[in-house]
Amino acid sequence: MSDKPLEQLGKYVDHLVENFERLERENGQLRQELETLREQLEELREKDLATSQEIKSLRQERLEIRSRVERIREHVSGLEEPVKGAVL
């Protein structure tokens, strides 16, 4: 048996090992990147929830202010009516 086929097989195995090690490194980097992205996603979800709650609170406050303004308007209108009908 010639050394050439064994040499080729050795080179092939070396090449496979190099590729496997490279893939393991890339896999590790991708796992780290995925973890970073997951953390960022969770932060965005928390910010979105906080923003949604703030919007809901502001809408409720707006409704309350509108209600108060309407009551004040009715009160002012009630005060103006006798003045309109008053004789000087």
N, C-alpha and C positions, 0 to 999 in steps of 0.2 A: 504494500500500500504506500502510496506517495504522500509526502508531507503537504503537498499543495491542497488537497481537499480538507485536511485538518486545519491548515492555515486559513483557508477560506471560511471554514466553520468557526474558527476562533475569532476572525474579524467580524463575522455575522453576529456572534454572541456578544462581542464587545459593543458593536453597534446597537444591539438590542438593549444592553445594559445602560448605555449612554442615553438612549431614547427614554427608557423607563425612568431613569433618574431625572431627566429633564421634565418629563411629564409629572413626576412627583413634586418637583419644585413649583411648576406652574399650577398644579392642583392646590398646593399650599397657599400660593399667592392668591388664587381665585377664592379660596375659602376665607382668607383674611378680608378680601375685597367684599365678599358676600356678607360677612359679619358687619363690616362697616356700613354697607348699604342697609342692612336690617336695622342697625341702630339709628341711622338717619331716617328711615321710614317710621320707626317708632316715635322719634322726636317730632316728625311732621304730623303724625296721627294725634299726638298729644296737643300740639299747637292748633291743629284743626279743631279738636274737641273744645279747647279753650276759646277759640275764636267763635265757634258755633254757640257756645254758652253765652259769650259776651254779646253776640248779635241778638240772641233771644232776650237777654236782659235789656238791651237797648230798645228793642221793639216794645217790650212790656212798658218800659219807662215812657216811650213815645205815646203809647195809648193812654197812659195815666195822665200825661201832660195835656194831651188833646181833651181828655175828659174834664180836667180842671179848667182849661181855657174855655170850654163850652159852658161850664157852670158859671164862670166869671162873666162871660158874654151875656148869658141869660140874666144874671144879676144886674149888670150894667143896663141892659135893655129895660128891665123892670124899673130901674131908677130913673131912666130917661122919659118914660111914658107920662108920668104925672107932670113933668116939666113941659112937655109938648102941649098938653091940654090946659096948662095954667093960663089964666087971664091976667095980664099986667095992667 
